């Protein structure tokens, strides 16, 4: 799989920490650092969930952003919310024997609540 970013890729040589997310729902909103790269999407048979590995940069040096991850059967018509022109396919996986596509959508900078 080729690394995918939904916002801005990390700088060359920038240290990144790999984080593994278990996607237990067909649609999940996750807060990431703006500079990140998705490096792996696979099926975790023990957890019975799609797993996604994301390398994130230091949160002190990269703004937090919200992204939505959607798991969709190939060929399924989207209702317009899950897959938009801003969505990117981040991987394909067999979820418990069923092929699914995993899409990510950048939603924007996390709102400052102060």
N, C-alpha and C positions, 0 to 999 in steps of 0.2 A: 504494500500500500504506500502511496505517496503521501507525505505529510501535507495536511490541509490546515489553513487558518481561516477563521471566520471574521477576523478584524485586521490585525497587523502581525506579520511574522516577527519572531524574535530577531534581534540584531545578530550579526555574525559573531560567533564566539561568546554570546551571552549565555550565562549559566541558566539552566532550566531544571525545574523539579518535575518529574513525572508523577501524575496523579491518575489513579484508575477509578473511573466512575462506573457504577452498576446502574444500568437503565432498566428499571423494572416496569415502567409505563411506556406507552406508545408516544407520549409527548412529555418532555421534561425541560424545565427552565433551569439553567445552571449559571452561576456567577463565575467568570474566569477573569484572568488578567487580559488587558487588551492585546498584549503581545503573547501569543500562544501558538502551539501547533498540535493538531490531532495526529497521532502517529500510529494508532492501532484501533481497530474495531473487531471484536470477536464475540463468540458465544461462550459463556461460562456455564458449563453443565452442572457444576456443584451449586452455584448460586441461582441457576436457572434464570439468567438475565443476560442481556447484551452488555458487554463490557467495552468501555472506551478509554483509551489511554491518551491523556493530554499533557503535554509539556508546557508548564507555565513559567513565566519569569517572576522575579521578585515583586510581590505586591506593593512594596514600598516605592518601586520605580515604574510601575505600570498601572494605569487606571483600571478599576473594575468595570467589566461589561457584562451584560446579560446576553445569553445565547439560548436558543431553544433547539433541542434535539428531538427529531421526529423519526419514528420507525414505521415504515410503510411497505406494504407488499408491492413488489414490482407490478406495474401496469394498473395499479389502483388509481382511479381518478381522485385527485385531491379536492377537498372542499374549498380550496383557495387560501386557507389559513396555514396549513402545514408546509406546503411547498409554494414559495413565492419567487419572484425574480431574484431576490436577495439570498435565497437558499443555495447551499452547495452540498452535493453528495459527498459524504465523508467516508463511506464504506458500504460494503455488501457483506452479509453474513447469513448463515443458516441458523435461524432461531428455532432450536428444538426440531430440526428437520424441515422447517419452512423458510424459503429464501425471503429475505427482507432487505430493503435499502435503508440506510441511515443518512438523514439529512440534517444539516445544521444551519441555523439562521441567526445572524447578528441582529439583536434587538435594540442595542444602544447602550450608552454609558449608564451605569447604575446611578439612580437619582441620589443626590446629596440631600439627606433628610435634616440637616442642621438648620 
